[in-house]
Amino acid sequence: MSTGPRHLAPRPRAPGSLRARARFAAFGATLAASAAATAVAADVPSPAAPGPAAAAAPRIALNVETTQLANGLQVVLDEDHRTPIVTVNLWYHVGSKDEAPGRNGFAHLFEHVMFQGSKHVPEDTYFRFLERAGATSINGTTNTDRTNYFETVPANQLELALWLESDRMGFLLAHADEKTFASQRDVVKNERRQNYENAPYGLVVSFIREELFPKEHPYHLLTIGSPQDLDAASMDDVRSFFRQNYVPNNATLVLSGDFDKKRARELVDKWFGPIPRGADVPRKAKITTTHPGEARIDVEAGVELPRVYVSWPTPAFFDAGDRELDLAAHVLTGGKTSRLYKRLVYDLQIAQSVSASQESMELGSMFEIVATARQGHTAEELLKVIDEELAKLRSAGIEDAELARAKTSFATDTIFDLERSSARANRINTYVHYTGDPAFLSKDLARTTAATTRTVADAARTWLKEKDRVVTLVTPKPNVPIAGRIVKITGGRGGAR
């Protein structure tokens, strides 16, 4: 279990099957030839057909069927008989942004509690049932916006997976008690200690989030949770949170893989249909956030190397500018020829690593550049070069070749996601949660093909301003916490402190 990835970022992968390679080659060639393309054909599946040589976008779509049970559970069926497996992917539309004040960490806590057993599934047997049936990829993740659970099973074990998921949706509170809650609260607190409090630079992300988003913003605190809030929670709080959010009308179930749609619908209705609908769960509205000027956070940490973080609030997932900022991040740090990698790591040799990302979320996002210095160099040196390259990006934009490489990277990620039922199911649920359209793939591809050098530069000028940002400088110091401690904040939302 983990707090999970935040968005569909491109991940380098080696080509797999010949069919996959053919699809990627066709798609990549189309993107390279059509940097300014804007149209995508909707809902016409052509998984292996080569794209046209002209400026039309690739004709790839998801052939899914959507239904809804009487209790409000949305079900999306993605039938694919190439491999005898099925992925069951269930999203609850609740994340850390939905927690009440003083209850930070509840969504993440429930991710853990949900694996401990339910009325008809004994304590600590969830994984055992699935592993004995040959399941893989059994896990759950929580982020700011949603909590998901997933498993990939042999095709003949679909009913087992549906039974397990339905039992904890309908009957978790019949099993979970003070002992279960207390044990999983300790697990979450230990996860925080391991991944944040006792990890190099571990608390810096928390310092940045608290400065970047104002106190009243749902993203002000991390998903992992605070020990104080978790310790203050009662069992009545736990029951209330579950009854409010873990209801069928606040969830989407995606099945992807080798199944018969008619039989799958029958099984879903059999196991999930009797679960009563809950009260309607309101969704939070998007919040346009800017940072008032530049904040500098000076941090000391018991680490070996200095590090700099440069962070901006940016548009929400799938909003205008979101994909352009993905592409800008790739131009800056996507590969050894990218602008920041080449200057900092290869040419000047003052950094050992650098990354940039558009961390897309539901209510608003965060663009961040992180660079770690080599021995003998400072975070200030890295920041100077980063600012030089950002100034060039804002003033002169990017080149056609840079944009083509970035688009091809996103094409690679998309094509190989479609080859695996687990990734395809999660992609479909991502589309449902953030856009309401499980077949959003064609429109998602259009976001990439429609981007131009001008729109990427415009997004950089609009969102990655010279100021209106948070700059965090980490200086190594012996005998201080390895996770970091704030020395001073200058120009922040609360003024110098």
Buried (B, 14 or more C-beta within 10 A) or exposed (E): BBBBEBBBBBEEBEBEEEEBEBBBBBBBBBBBBBBBBEEBBEEEEBBEBBBBEEBBBBBBBBBBBBEEBEBBBBBBBBBBEEEEBBBBBBBBBBBBBBBEEEBBBBBBBBBBBBBBBBBBBEEEBBBEBBEEBEBEBBBBBBBBBBBBBBBBBBBEBBBBBBBBBBBBBBBBBEBBEEEBBEEBBEBBBEBBBEBBBEBBBBBBBBBBBBBBBBEEBBBBBBBBBBBEBBEEBEBEBBBBBBEBBBBBBBBBBBBBBBBBEEEBBEBBBEBBBEBEBBEEBEBEEBBEBEBEEBBBBBBBBBBEBBBBBBBBBBBBBBBEBBBBBBBBBBBBBBEEEBBBBBBBBEEBEBBBBBBBBBBBBBBBBBBBBBBBBBEEBBBEBBBEBBEEBBEEBBEEBBEEEBBBBBBBBBBBBBBBBBBBBBBBBBBBBBBBBBBEBBBBBBBBBBBBBBBBBEBBBBBBBBBBBEEBBBBBBBBBBEEBBBBBBBEEBEBBBEEEE
